[in-house]
Amino acid sequence: MISVAGVTHSHDGGRAVLDDVSFEVERGERVVLLGCNGCGKTTLLRILNGLVDADAGTVRYEGSLVTRRSVKRPPLREGFRRDVVLLFQNPEAMIFNPTVYDEIAFGPRQLAARNGASDGDIDASVRRWAETFDVARHLERPAFELSKGEIQKVCLASLLVLEPRVLLLDEPTASLDPRSTGWLVDFLHELDLTMIIATHNLSMARELGRRTLVLSEAHRLIFDGDVDALLADVGKLREANLVHVHRHEHGDVEHRHYHTHDWD
């Protein structure tokens, strides 16, 4: 469904962000993209979503080349923005409508201009997804007045109301409290979608999926396999800066060893 071949990208000024990254994702797969902050996870998701062009290499969605230009032209123009959706790490960057209702309705309204969906159909979909994410009581409020976690739920509703086929999520639990995090993990497991979920949280990786892709600090793909095999490979975790060493005490004994503690 998604094919990434030799993708390389640098920010302005020549600083490498991704270096010769290649992998494929089959329809229905749930893939966890792991790496420390700054390794290139966000940039990769934006390239997959056609928001950023790679400097070299290709991304294809069901065989069609994905670039900022190609998603505006046939054959991708009619469906790509509905099929492949991205939840930003910073959900506030996604809101721009006057109310929560308008945020969730924005995508369906754009599609209605092409396929003739009725206002009643749109309203029913908006209210169903608002109920699903427990934001229905906020429908007439501006989204920016809500908590960060609630804004993230509004943004997820505004994506899933489109009935996409691929869901890309950038650190989706970063804004959520423990109760909401547990709810989101359970909810994602119920979705019949292809997913790529970026996180640096090792304990969360096991909850989100089995297959893991790991980007190193050198911005290269260094692991593609089962999460348990990754957790047993301290060398790979060190290379990706996903483990650390610190001192701690057991009674009168002080020692140092690697830890896979998570951080924000």
C-alpha positions in Angstrom: 0.0 0.0 0.0 2.9 2.4 0.9 6.3 2.0 -0.6 9.3 4.2 0.5 12.5 3.8 -1.5 15.8 5.6 -0.7 14.2 8.6 0.9 16.7 11.3 1.8 16.0 14.8 3.1 17.8 17.7 4.5 16.6 20.9 6.1 17.6 24.3 4.7 21.2 24.7 5.4 22.0 21.1 4.6 21.4 19.5 7.9 20.4 15.8 7.3 17.0 14.7 8.5 16.6 11.4 6.7 19.3 9.3 5.0 18.4 6.6 2.5 15.2 5.3 4.2 13.4 2.4 2.6 10.4 0.2 3.7 7.0 -1.0 2.6 3.7 -1.1 4.5 0.9 -3.5 3.5 -2.8 -2.7 3.7 -4.1 -3.1 7.3 -0.6 -3.1 8.9 -0.1 -1.2 12.2 3.5 0.1 12.3 5.2 1.9 15.2 7.9 4.4 14.1 10.4 4.7 16.9 13.3 7.1 17.4 14.6 9.9 19.7 13.6 13.5 19.3 15.2 15.0 16.2 15.8 11.7 14.3 13.4 12.5 11.5 10.1 10.9 12.4 8.0 14.0 11.9 9.6 14.8 8.6 9.1 11.2 7.3 5.4 11.3 8.2 5.0 14.7 6.4 6.7 13.2 3.3 4.3 10.2 3.4 1.4 12.7 3.6 2.6 14.7 0.6 3.3 17.9 2.6 7.1 17.8 2.1 9.1 16.6 -0.8 12.1 14.3 -0.3 15.4 15.5 -1.7 16.0 12.1 -3.1 14.1 8.7 -3.3 10.4 8.1 -3.8 7.2 7.5 -1.9 4.3 5.7 -3.6 0.8 5.1 -2.4 -0.8 2.2 -4.2 1.7 2.6 -6.9 1.2 6.3 -7.5 4.1 8.7 -6.8 3.4 11.0 -3.8 4.8 14.5 -3.9 3.3 17.9 -3.1 2.6 18.4 -6.8 1.3 14.9 -7.6 -1.4 14.9 -4.8 -3.0 17.8 -6.6 -3.2 16.0 -9.9 -4.9 12.7 -11.2 -4.8 10.0 -10.1 -4.2 11.1 -6.5 -6.2 14.4 -6.6 -9.6 12.9 -6.1 -8.8 10.7 -3.1 -5.4 11.1 -1.5 -6.2 13.8 1.0 -9.2 11.8 2.1 -7.4 8.4 2.1 -4.2 9.4 3.9 -4.5 11.7 6.9 -1.9 13.0 9.5 -2.4 13.9 13.1 0.3 16.5 13.9 2.4 16.3 17.1 1.2 19.8 17.9 -2.6 19.7 17.5 -3.0 23.4 17.9 -1.4 23.8 14.5 -4.3 22.0 12.9 -7.2 24.2 14.1 -8.3 27.3 12.2 -12.2 27.2 12.2 -14.5 29.3 14.4 -16.0 26.3 16.3 -15.4 22.7 17.1 -18.3 21.8 14.9 -16.7 23.6 12.0 -13.4 21.9 12.6 -14.9 18.5 12.3 -17.2 19.5 9.4 -14.5 21.2 7.3 -13.2 18.1 5.4 -16.7 16.7 4.7 -17.8 20.1 3.4 -14.8 20.2 1.0 -15.7 16.7 -0.3 -19.4 17.7 -0.5 -18.5 20.3 -3.1 -17.3 17.4 -5.3 -19.6 14.5 -4.5 -22.8 16.2 -3.5 -23.2 15.0 0.1 -26.1 16.6 1.9 -25.9 18.9 4.9 -27.9 16.3 6.8 -25.3 13.6 6.1 -22.5 16.0 7.2 -24.2 16.9 10.4 -24.9 13.3 11.3 -21.2 12.4 10.7 -20.0 15.4 12.7 -22.1 14.6 15.7 -21.3 10.9 15.6 -17.6 11.5 15.7 -17.9 14.3 18.3 -19.8 11.8 20.6 -17.1 9.1 19.9 -14.4 11.5 21.1 -16.5 13.0 23.9 -16.3 16.5 22.6 -20.0 16.9 21.6 -20.6 19.3 24.5 -18.0 21.6 23.0 -19.4 21.8 19.4 -20.3 25.5 19.6 -17.1 26.5 21.3 -13.9 27.7 19.6 -11.5 24.8 19.7 -8.6 26.9 21.0 -10.5 27.3 24.3 -10.2 23.6 25.0 -7.4 21.7 26.7 -4.6 20.4 24.6 -5.9 16.9 25.0 -9.4 17.9 24.0 -8.0 19.8 21.0 -6.2 16.6 19.9 -9.5 14.7 20.1 -11.2 17.3 18.0 -8.3 17.0 15.4 -8.6 13.2 15.4 -12.4 13.5 14.9 -11.8 15.9 12.0 -9.6 13.3 10.3 -11.6 10.2 11.0 -14.9 11.8 9.8 -13.3 11.6 6.3 -13.3 7.7 6.6 -9.6 7.5 5.6 -7.7 4.4 4.7 -4.3 5.4 6.2 -3.8 7.1 9.5 -0.5 8.7 10.3 0.0 9.8 13.9 2.9 11.9 15.3 3.4 11.3 19.0 -0.4 10.9 19.5 -0.2 10.3 23.3 2.1 13.3 24.1 -0.8 15.6 25.0 -3.0 13.1 26.9 -3.3 12.2 30.5 -3.0 8.5 31.5 -6.8 7.9 31.3 -7.1 9.4 27.9 -3.9 7.6 26.7 -5.5 4.3 27.7 -8.7 5.1 25.9 -6.8 6.2 22.8 -4.7 3.0 22.7 -7.9 0.9 22.9 -9.6 3.0 20.3 -6.8 2.7 17.8 -6.9 -1.1 18.2 -10.5 -1.1 17.1 -9.9 0.9 13.9 -9.6 -1.2 10.7 -7.0 1.1 9.1 -3.4 1.1 8.0 -1.5 3.0 10.6 2.0 4.4 11.1 2.4 5.7 14.6 5.5 7.7 15.6 6.7 7.8 19.2 9.8 7.8 21.3 8.0 6.1 24.2 9.3 2.5 24.3 6.7 1.2 26.8 3.9 2.7 24.6 5.4 1.0 21.4 4.4 -2.4 22.7 0.8 -1.2 23.2 0.5 0.4 19.8 1.7 -2.4 17.5 4.1 -5.3 16.9 6.1 -4.1 13.9 8.6 -1.4 14.6 10.7 0.8 12.4 13.6 2.5 14.2 15.4 5.7 13.0 18.8 6.3 14.5 20.3 9.6 15.5 22.1 9.4 12.2 18.7 9.5 10.5 18.9 6.1 9.0 16.5 3.1 9.3 18.4 0.7 11.6 15.6 -1.8 12.5 12.5 -3.2 10.9 10.9 -6.1 12.9 9.0 -7.3 15.9 9.0 -5.0 19.0 10.1 -7.7 21.4 13.2 -8.4 19.2 14.0 -4.7 19.4 13.6 -4.5 23.1 16.1 -7.4 23.5 18.7 -5.6 21.3 20.4 -3.1 23.6 22.9 -2.2 20.8 20.1 -1.0 18.5 18.4 0.9 21.3 21.7 2.6 22.2 22.2 3.5 18.5 18.8 5.1 18.4 19.3 6.9 21.8 16.3 5.0 23.2 18.1 3.8 26.3 20.2 5.6 28.8 22.6 4.9 31.7 22.3 6.3 35.2 23.3 5.5 38.7 20.9 4.0 41.3 21.1 2.3 44.6 19.9 -1.0 46.0 20.4 -0.7 49.7 24.1 0.0 50.2 25.0 -1.0 46.7 25.3 1.6 43.9 25.6 0.6 40.3 25.0 1.7 36.7 23.2 0.0 33.8 21.1 0.7 30.8 17.5 1.7 31.3 14.6 2.0 28.8 12.8 4.6 30.9 10.5 6.9 28.8 10.6 10.6 28.8 8.5 13.5 27.6 
